[in-house]
Amino acid sequence: MSNDFVFDDDDFAKEGGAGSGSREFDEFDCPGCNANNPVDEKFTDGDEVRCNYCGCEFKALVNQEGKLRFREL
């Protein structure tokens, strides 16, 4: 019996938007003070965000797996 189907993980990654930089977020946890910050406008890779509690500013970075990271400005 032979396998007539092809399974490709990349198909699921493309459907989920992973790696395309199109993932948008509507909240984040501040890396400085751990406060949860909901935002009015969604943000994505390369956008700048500010913590509403401690005032620190960060640049949002989204990796190929869609994980959100921050770099302090």
Secondary structure, DSSP 8 states (H G I E B T S, - for coil): --------HHHHHHHHTTTTT---EEEEE-TTT--EEEEEEEE-TT-EEE-TTT--EEEEEE-TT--EEEEE-
